[in-house]
Amino acid sequence: MVSPCNTSETMKILHAFFPPTFIMHKLLIFCSLYEFCVSGVSGADWGVNYRHSHICALKDSSVIMSCTYTYPTGYKIEKVFWTKNPVKVGEKFPDLSEDPEYSQRLQYLGDEQKNCTIRLSHVTKKDSHMYYFRFTTNVTEGKWTGLPGVSLTVTDLQVESPERVTEGDSVRLTCKSSCALTDRATFIWYRNSQPLTERRDRNNQLLLQSVRREDAGRYSCALQEHTYISPAVQLNVTYPPKDSFVEVSPSVEIVEGDSVTLSCSSDSNPPAEISWFKEGTFVGSGRIYSISNISSNHSGEYKCKSRNKHGQKDSDAVTLNVTYPPKSISVSINGSGEIAEGDSVTLICSSDSNPPAEISWFKGGTFVESGRIYSISNISSDHSGEYKCKSRNKHGQKDSDAVTLNVTYPPKNVSVFINGSAEIVEGDSLTLICSSDSNPPALNFSWFKEDQSSSVGSGQSFSALQSGRFYCEAHNQHGSQRSDTVTVTVHGRKLLYAAGGVTGGLGGLISIFIIVWLMRKKQRPNHIAQKQDDLYVNVSAHNGSLSESDAANQNDALYSLITLSNFSHNQTEGKASDSEDTEEVQYVSVLYHRNNEMNQPEENESQYDNIRKYQTDAARRSTDQMVEDQSVIYSTVK
């Protein structure tokens, strides 16, 4: 390259456009400023030749600026260096090798003969300048700066892409730089920082045909064998929802009272609107559906629906299985209406619980069976009573209300109860009472006398007036049953009852005393009657508690002993002749039973026994008429 000073060609060009005075003024300034002019030396002997006058380099790469230089023979090179940009008048040309910003990155690859090539590493946009090679010789005027130098432009890479595309469309991505790269390069593409190995091309464009949702991501580009990677650009692929599903938290067993959260996940672009449904019924919206204090009513199938402008999709259903202790326990009886003996009955226990409860059956508090169904075949009256079921699972237990089994059946165990003794006196009546076990209770009773086909009475009680064998029949709507027979005995009345007039304790004793007195009066002569004043009556009465031996022997009865006498033992011996005809000692024993403690029907009436008259030996030897009058009277009244 020749010097612009004193060259005919340069002068011709300048004179074509500018006045001579202007041209000379500017050249003087230029030459003095840049020291391009060498006095007395031809420009053809001086020069710097650059391989590339313009270099476009990638950021963070290494740039090689190749050049050669020439100088006249006889000169000796004293210093070579690279400088940048024009300097101000009077300032010294800076040596880049001494500049801190370049010293570590600049490497001189030439020599002091002809080669002036350098390498500049890790270039940045701040390194974009005009660079010149300059050398000086041993001659004061022998200095040279190579013009116009090398223009260095440092560029980065940018990915150009549409903001969004729809699934199925085609898209083209371009890796752009601010200048045309000097070196021929191979482009590498990255998606989400991962290289697309199939996309290595000298072309700076990436073509995606029929884009898929999987193609969405952050794209960047680079040059092979270069470390710099462009900033990533998001490729937004829009598409309808897919892969919708529901997650339940907590994932363990859900117990009544817990809090549960359902989360809907959906792959869609743009993000979908979420709606929640329980078994087809809308229950909420939003990606999360929360249930606090969950109850059994929340059990069921849930799903979420995802929707955006490109479409919609439902998730698979998830089931909320809420566990809880038994509740709403009840017992139902299979069949309705009356339960008759011999029927088959089924009791069914209904229980609302989760997990299903174990069922136990109780009759009046006593365990009888397990299982939801309790069956009784050929039911009997023994099965009557209150039944309930107990429902139990791991969360608790509960009893049902009691139900009553009322088993109806015909009369059984029919019997006749005799109110009093089975032996009565003619003219009296005996009450017979008919009892039975039946459900419903027997309301119709019939009385029969054995060997008679027709009934002799009706009603639960019957008065028997005559001797015979009697039985009763009890009836209800389910049937009838007869009792065993009972025997009633009716005795005829006697001429004299020893106890006929005795109706009370003391009255009975007085009556017996009068009878005995009349008998003695009839038997004794008149001259004996005057001696009645000598008669002693000894009455002993026992009414109340007896000794244990007396009670055992006499059946807790009342005993009265009446002893009549009119002579002492000595008097009887002194007057034997008189007493043989007229006098005798009589003993009357009256036994009166009044049983206050043993409540037996046959002993409710007074009993009198053993009225006896005792005669002395002399009396037994008396006349025939006396014998006739001395009859012994026995009477028994029950």
Protein Blocks (a to p, Z undefined) as FASTA:
>chain_A
ZZfehpaklmmmmmmmmcfklmmmmmmmmmmmnomacghiafklgccddfblbdcddehi
acdddddddddehiacfbdcddedjddehiacddfklpmklmmmpccfbdcklpccdcde
hiafklgccdddddddfbfklccdddebjadddddddddddfbdcehiacddddddfbdc
fbacdddddeehiacfklgcfbfcdcdehiafklgccdddddehiabdcddddddddddd
ehiacddddfbdcdehiacdddddddddddddddddeehiafbecjbdcdehiafklgcc
dddddddfkbccdddddddddddddehiacddededjddehiacdddddddddddddddd
deehiafbecjbdcdehiafklgccdddddddfkbccdddddddddddddehiacddedj
fbdcehiacddddddddddddfbdcdddehiabdcbecjbdcdfbgcddddddddfkbcc
dddddddddddddfbdfklmpcbfklmmmmmmmmmmmmmmmmpcfklmmmmmmpccdddd
dedjddfklmmmnoopacddddddfbdfklmmmmmmlmmmmgccddddddddddfklccf
klmpccdehiaddddfklmmmcfklmmmmcccddddZZ
